[in-house]
């Protein structure tokens, strides 16, 4: 399986949760240079919300940011 972890060359968002009892893990890298990681279901949900609202898709909607 390919490594899906985002990098500056391949920005994006990656979330994993190997089992229902394991905590979620997430990482995000934006082409603007911002990066973040999170562990735990609540923290990963916040990471996804922040990335979606302020990076990745938000940059595409607003053009340059």
C-alpha positions as CSV (number, residue, x, y, z in Angstrom):
1,X,0.0,0.0,0.0
2,X,1.2,3.5,-0.8
3,X,2.1,6.0,1.9
4,X,-0.8,8.4,2.0
5,X,0.8,10.9,4.4
6,X,0.6,14.4,3.0
7,X,3.9,16.2,2.2
8,X,4.7,19.7,0.9
9,X,5.1,18.0,-2.6
10,X,1.7,16.2,-2.1
11,X,-0.4,18.4,0.1
12,X,-3.7,17.1,1.5
13,X,-5.4,15.5,4.5
14,X,-5.0,11.9,5.7
15,X,-7.1,10.3,8.5
16,X,-6.8,6.8,9.8
17,X,-8.6,4.7,12.4
18,X,-7.5,1.1,12.2
19,X,-10.2,-0.2,14.5
20,X,-13.3,1.1,16.3
21,X,-11.4,1.0,19.6
22,X,-8.3,2.7,18.4
23,X,-7.9,6.5,18.4
24,X,-8.1,8.3,15.1
25,X,-4.9,9.9,13.7
26,X,-4.8,12.7,11.2
27,X,-2.3,14.8,9.4
28,X,-2.6,17.7,7.1
29,X,-0.3,19.7,4.9
30,X,-1.4,22.6,2.8
31,X,0.4,24.1,-0.3
32,X,0.6,27.4,1.7
33,X,3.0,25.7,4.1
34,X,0.6,25.1,7.0
35,X,0.8,21.6,8.6
36,X,-0.9,19.9,11.6
37,X,-1.3,16.5,13.2
38,X,-3.9,15.2,15.6
39,X,-4.5,12.1,17.7
40,X,-7.9,11.2,19.1
41,X,-11.3,11.3,17.5
42,X,-12.3,14.7,18.7
43,X,-9.0,16.3,17.8
44,X,-9.0,14.7,14.3
45,X,-12.5,15.9,13.7
46,X,-11.3,19.5,14.6
47,X,-8.3,19.1,12.3
48,X,-10.5,18.1,9.4
49,X,-12.9,21.0,10.0
50,X,-10.0,23.5,10.3
51,X,-8.3,22.2,7.2
52,X,-11.5,22.2,5.1
53,X,-12.5,25.7,6.3
54,X,-9.1,27.4,6.0
55,X,-6.8,25.4,3.7
56,X,-7.1,22.8,0.9
57,X,-10.6,23.3,-0.5
58,X,-10.8,26.9,0.9
59,X,-7.8,28.0,-1.2
60,X,-9.4,26.5,-4.3
61,X,-12.7,28.4,-3.8
62,X,-11.0,31.7,-3.0
63,X,-8.3,31.5,-5.6
64,X,-5.1,32.6,-4.0
65,X,-4.8,32.9,-0.2
